[in-house]
Amino acid sequence: MMFNFIFLSFVIVTGIINISDARNIGRIIGGSDAPEHKYPYQVSFRSQSFLGDFHFCSGSILNEHWLLSAGHCFESTDVSDTTAVAGTNYLNERGDEYALAFAIVHESYVNFFHDDIALVRVVDKIRFNAHVSPIALPTRDYDEDNYPAVFSGWGSTKLWGSSPNELQEIQLKLVSYKNCKEHQTEITSNHICSYSRYGEGICHGDSGGPLVADGYQVKTLELCYLNLNSEILIINDGNNDLSTNKSLWKLDSFANIIYNNSSKIIMNNIKLRKKINFFIIIAKSTIHFHETLEKFKYSSWWNIMAKFIILDSSDQHCTNAQDILYTGWKFNIVTLLFFCINSRQIPMIYTYNPYTNRAPKAWKLSFQSSTVNHQHHNRGWTIYSQQYSTGNICESLNFDRTKYLDGSYIKIVTMCHTNCTWIPGKEYNETVIEKLYPHDLRIIKSLKQSLNVTLKLYFGPNDSGESVEPQGYLKHVQKGLSDLAISWRPPSATYNLTKSYPIAYSKILIATNNQGYCSPLEKIEKFYGVITLISMCILLTLTFIVVLISSKKFKYSFAIFEVIRLLINASLFSKMDTTSRRIFFSMIFLYFLIFHATFQGHLASFLTRIEYRKGAETLEDLRDTKYREIYTYPGVSDVIDDPVVKNKIIMGHIACGNHLINNENAACVTDIIFLTDLAMKYKFELSKKNIGSSKYVYTSRDDWPLMYRVDKILMWLEQSGLAEKWVEMFTEKYLKQREIWEKSSKEFRPVSLTSLEFAFDILGVDPPRTSH
């Protein structure tokens, strides 16, 4: 049985993934065409780009004003260019089209696995009819095993395929939270699990679509993270405690909110093996707070995107708020709330926005600095404060500090190949990499526009992948000098750096040096095939024996010349004076009649047509003794199991095209993206069929808070099909050039003496050599 778990926020399915790989988002696979108008609540969200109108997410109708979808579908989407289409099963039909007014993404949405939900408002009222109607909201809990459900959407029907034109449906079985938790420890009670048969499932393109049981959409959640069923880690020095420290007594009401019945409290446990989303640290001083963070930073449960609640147990009356907050940001903590008692004995809450001077209205500006001594700080680092209230505090506490960046800096580094020059430490404009990395430039522009950031681009030396530690430009990222490295890396070659959501899926091909033009003899062998030529040699041998035996004086020279006459379509001198000879030579003449007709018809092509020798097309071809060196990298070598080929492998060369130059005995097995430029320049032969597939990621420094935002944008680019299209555009030049080369093989060149050497080869005679 194959388990999958579906992430739901409120009543929507935001993704379904195989339980063994929580990052392998997919589409409806193994489903079937949905009956016309069976799902009147289904909508398709479509957006405009330079590629035209395309479907990127699904949704469901709540009422005449509101639609429901996934948060990651609208986190970085400009709704002014987006429409919702209802009342049709087909993407090539317009149906009932509605412009969108705005989208509200769940305020606790940080990554695409939790609170991934959005409410979408349409401009005009939705007109209900027999084909368009709202979905029914749940009236019961569906936390049980094997309960039937159905999912519908327009996600691709196969891996890397395009979205189907017709709406798909798939039957699923729900799995209880208890049962699912045993297979996937990362889920919470806010998730819904399902399973399907092997080879069936839900994928990208399906995001935002409805999961329905008994005609009702499944699951609703609560809004405030303080009320979620979560684990809370409380850290203190052994003396401070929420219930005994008198300086904290005015925060009892806040403590009561934390200590709700659904929360699991963990005290000072440094041996946890999973990430925690909620921390409470009782700090008696800034130094103590710093030491606490330093102690736990490298633990397996450290999580910079968690909620950090700092309770002040000192008597400094909030005067240490700025130092505490600054210390938290030095550890890249995004959401930090500092609770303290001021000199007037009023409970206060302090927080910061490290990127902009934005905060909900309840917060009052306390401090803003344009320059803070921290290498990852931006133009403004703003501290806010508010008086603690026992009322509903979720509204103001729960805001995303990374949502609006307002031109904040992101430091990007990329590698420089041998064909470019760079100056260490110099800041470059992103257009500089247009010729080097056109695909990356498109992603960079998307990140810049979607995040509204200012990019600082630097170059660094290449990382060969031969060391156990990052080298070159990746060393910049490891040291924290740059936020993001944008050169493509396979996941297996990212060392201990943070990996991004996959930016591209591509093909692994075999590249070999240009083998030159085929000789006429090779063209003849290719045209007739080995079996035909062997059978002809057998017939010529039989003819030689028959003529020799039939000759009264057994003259070898006579028999040899008879064979030559037969081969060149000349008359034979042998007498056909017996029935057996006539029958034998009749069959021989019939065979060579066909051979001569086809040979003469193609002789001009054999002599004048340009045709390139083919390189290795399969791993089996690499067994050939002429390939003595095979360059590749660890991610690819795993798919090679032939021991003969394995013995030729030279590891650690992902961009191995340079090893083919002037080396006919070498082959390179790597991704097409690392071969296209050199393949065009040196006319390398690339296998037409891929021997495998690969995915690529970016790498970022540890604990970079914006990596979650970057991942969401990369996910959106992949779901919309733009990333896949850009990869195709990246290799398009080579494919066009290859087409030109193949067309040139239909052109002809004049007959020269070298073109006739095959005749001497057949006779076993050294041909005359032309002088140069």
QUIRA-V946650 format. One record per backbone hydrogen bond with DSSP energy under -1.0 kcal/mol. CO is the residue of the C=O (numbers start at 1). NH is the residue of the N-H. E is the energy in kcal/mol with one decimal. If there is no record, write none. Layout:
{{CO;NH;E} {CO;NH;E}}
This chain:
{{2;196;-1.3} {3;19;-1.6} {4;194;-2.4} {5;17;-1.3} {6;192;-2.3} {7;14;-3.4} {9;12;-1.1} {13;208;-1.4} {15;7;-1.6} {17;5;-1.6} {18;21;-1.8} {21;24;-1.6} {23;25;-1.7} {29;201;-2.2} {32;169;-2.5} {35;38;-1.9} {39;42;-1.7} {40;133;-1.1} {41;61;-1.4} {43;59;-1.5} {44;85;-2.4} {45;56;-2.2} {45;57;-1.1} {46;83;-2.4} {47;54;-2.2} {49;52;-1.9} {52;49;-1.0} {54;47;-2.4} {57;45;-2.7} {59;43;-2.1} {60;68;-2.6} {61;135;-3.0} {64;126;-2.4} {65;122;-2.2} {66;62;-2.2} {66;63;-1.6} {67;120;-2.6} {68;60;-1.9} {69;118;-2.3} {71;74;-1.4} {71;75;-1.0} {78;81;-1.6} {79;82;-1.6} {81;48;-1.1} {82;100;-1.1} {83;46;-2.6} {84;98;-2.6} {85;44;-2.3} {86;96;-3.3} {89;167;-2.2} {90;93;-1.0} {96;86;-2.6} {98;84;-2.6} {99;123;-2.6} {102;121;-2.7} {104;119;-2.5} {106;109;-1.9} {111;114;-1.4} {115;117;-1.7} {117;106;-2.6} {118;69;-2.3} {119;104;-3.3} {120;67;-2.6} {121;101;-2.9} {121;102;-1.0} {132;129;-2.3} {136;217;-2.8} {142;144;-2.0} {147;174;-3.0} {149;172;-2.9} {150;212;-2.5} {151;170;-2.2} {153;168;-2.6} {158;161;-2.3} {165;91;-2.3} {167;34;-3.1} {168;153;-2.1} {169;32;-2.2} {170;151;-2.3} {172;149;-2.3} {173;195;-2.1} {174;146;-2.2} {176;180;-2.6} {177;181;-2.4} {180;183;-1.4} {180;184;-2.3} {184;187;-1.1} {188;191;-1.7} {192;6;-2.6} {193;175;-2.4} {194;4;-2.6} {195;173;-1.8} {197;200;-1.9} {201;29;-3.2} {203;27;-1.1} {203;206;-2.1} {206;209;-2.1} {207;58;-3.4} {209;13;-1.8} {211;218;-1.9} {212;150;-2.4} {213;216;-2.3} {216;213;-2.9} {224;227;-2.0} {225;228;-1.0} {228;230;-1.6} {230;264;-2.1} {232;266;-2.9} {233;280;-2.8} {234;268;-3.0} {235;282;-2.6} {241;245;-2.3} {245;248;-1.4} {246;249;-1.4} {248;251;-2.1} {249;252;-1.5} {251;255;-2.5} {252;256;-2.6} {253;257;-1.3} {254;258;-1.9} {255;259;-3.2} {258;260;-2.0} {260;263;-1.6} {264;232;-2.9} {266;234;-3.0} {277;307;-2.2} {278;233;-2.5} {279;309;-2.8} {280;235;-3.3} {281;311;-2.5} {283;313;-2.7} {285;289;-2.3} {286;290;-2.6} {287;291;-2.5} {288;292;-2.1} {289;293;-2.3} {290;294;-2.6} {291;295;-1.9} {292;296;-1.7} {293;297;-1.5} {296;299;-1.6} {299;302;-1.2} {301;276;-1.6} {303;306;-1.6} {304;334;-1.7} {307;279;-3.2} {308;337;-2.9} {309;281;-3.0} {310;339;-3.3} {311;283;-2.0} {316;319;-1.8} {318;321;-1.7} {320;324;-2.5} {321;325;-2.7} {322;326;-2.5} {323;327;-2.2} {324;328;-2.0} {325;329;-2.0} {326;330;-1.7} {328;333;-1.9} {329;332;-2.2} {335;308;-2.3} {337;310;-3.3} {338;350;-2.3} {339;312;-2.7} {340;348;-3.2} {342;345;-2.1} {346;342;-2.1} {347;388;-2.5} {348;340;-2.1} {349;386;-1.9} {350;338;-3.2} {351;384;-2.9} {353;382;-2.1} {360;363;-1.9} {364;385;-2.2} {367;383;-3.7} {369;381;-1.7} {372;374;-2.6} {374;377;-2.0} {381;369;-1.4} {382;353;-2.5} {383;366;-3.2} {383;367;-1.8} {384;351;-2.2} {385;364;-2.7} {386;349;-2.6} {391;393;-1.1} {393;397;-2.3} {394;398;-2.2} {397;399;-1.6} {405;408;-1.3} {408;454;-2.9} {410;456;-2.9} {411;483;-1.9} {411;484;-2.0} {412;458;-2.6} {413;486;-1.8} {414;460;-1.8} {417;420;-1.5} {423;426;-1.9} {428;457;-1.0} {429;432;-2.1} {430;433;-1.1} {431;434;-1.4} {433;437;-3.5} {437;441;-2.1} {438;442;-1.5} {439;443;-1.6} {440;444;-2.9} {441;445;-2.5} {442;446;-1.8} {443;447;-2.6} {444;448;-2.8} {445;449;-2.3} {446;450;-2.7} {447;451;-2.6} {448;452;-1.2} {448;453;-1.2} {452;407;-3.4} {454;410;-2.1} {456;412;-3.5} {457;428;-3.1} {458;414;-1.9} {460;416;-1.8} {461;473;-2.8} {471;474;-1.5} {472;475;-1.1} {474;478;-2.4} {475;479;-2.2} {476;481;-2.2} {476;482;-1.1} {477;480;-1.1} {483;701;-1.8} {484;413;-2.4} {485;699;-1.6} {489;697;-2.9} {490;493;-2.5} {491;494;-1.0} {494;497;-2.1} {498;700;-2.1} {504;696;-2.1} {506;694;-2.1} {507;672;-2.2} {508;691;-2.4} {509;670;-1.6} {510;687;-2.1} {511;668;-2.7} {512;685;-2.7} {516;613;-2.8} {519;523;-2.2} {520;524;-2.3} {521;525;-2.4} {522;526;-2.4} {523;527;-2.5} {524;528;-2.6} {525;529;-2.1} {529;533;-1.8} {530;534;-2.5} {531;535;-2.6} {532;536;-1.9} {533;537;-2.1} {534;538;-2.2} {535;539;-2.2} {536;540;-2.5} {537;541;-2.2} {538;542;-2.5} {539;543;-2.6} {540;544;-2.3} {541;545;-2.1} {542;546;-2.7} {543;547;-2.7} {544;548;-2.3} {545;549;-2.6} {546;550;-2.6} {547;551;-1.6} {551;554;-1.0} {555;559;-1.8} {556;560;-2.5} {557;561;-2.4} {558;562;-1.8} {559;563;-1.9} {560;564;-2.1} {561;565;-2.7} {562;566;-2.3} {563;567;-2.2} {564;568;-2.1} {565;570;-3.4} {578;582;-2.2} {579;583;-2.6} {580;584;-2.5} {581;585;-3.1} {582;586;-1.9} {583;587;-1.7} {584;588;-1.9} {585;589;-3.1} {586;590;-2.1} {587;591;-2.1} {588;592;-2.5} {589;593;-1.8} {590;594;-1.6} {591;595;-2.0} {592;596;-2.7} {593;597;-1.8} {594;598;-2.2} {595;599;-2.8} {596;600;-2.8} {597;601;-1.5} {598;602;-1.2} {602;606;-2.6} {603;607;-2.0} {604;608;-2.2} {605;609;-1.9} {608;749;-1.8} {611;518;-3.4} {620;623;-1.5} {621;624;-1.6} {624;627;-1.7} {629;667;-2.4} {630;650;-3.0} {631;669;-2.8} {632;653;-2.6} {633;636;-1.8} {633;637;-2.1} {634;638;-1.0} {636;639;-2.1} {637;640;-1.2} {642;646;-2.7} {643;647;-1.7} {645;648;-1.4} {646;649;-1.3} {648;630;-2.4} {650;632;-1.7} {656;659;-1.3} {657;660;-1.7} {660;663;-2.1} {663;666;-1.2} {665;628;-2.0} {665;629;-1.9} {667;631;-2.9} {668;511;-3.3} {670;509;-2.7} {671;674;-1.5} {672;675;-1.7} {672;676;-1.5} {675;679;-3.0} {676;680;-2.0} {677;681;-1.9} {678;682;-2.9} {685;512;-2.3} {692;508;-2.3} {694;506;-3.0} {696;503;-2.8} {696;504;-1.0} {697;489;-1.6} {698;500;-2.2} {699;485;-3.4} {700;498;-1.5} {704;707;-1.7} {706;710;-2.5} {707;711;-2.6} {708;712;-1.8} {709;713;-1.8} {710;714;-2.6} {711;715;-2.5} {712;716;-2.2} {713;717;-2.6} {714;718;-2.0} {715;719;-2.6} {716;720;-2.4} {717;723;-1.7} {721;725;-2.1} {722;726;-2.7} {723;727;-1.8} {724;728;-1.8} {725;729;-2.2} {726;730;-2.1} {727;731;-1.5} {731;735;-2.0} {732;736;-2.5} {733;737;-2.5} {734;738;-3.0} {735;739;-1.9} {736;740;-1.9} {737;741;-2.3} {738;742;-2.6} {739;743;-2.3} {740;744;-2.2} {743;746;-1.8} {744;747;-1.6} {747;610;-1.8} {753;756;-1.1} {754;757;-1.1} {756;759;-1.3} {757;761;-2.0} {758;762;-2.2} {759;763;-1.4} {760;765;-2.9}}
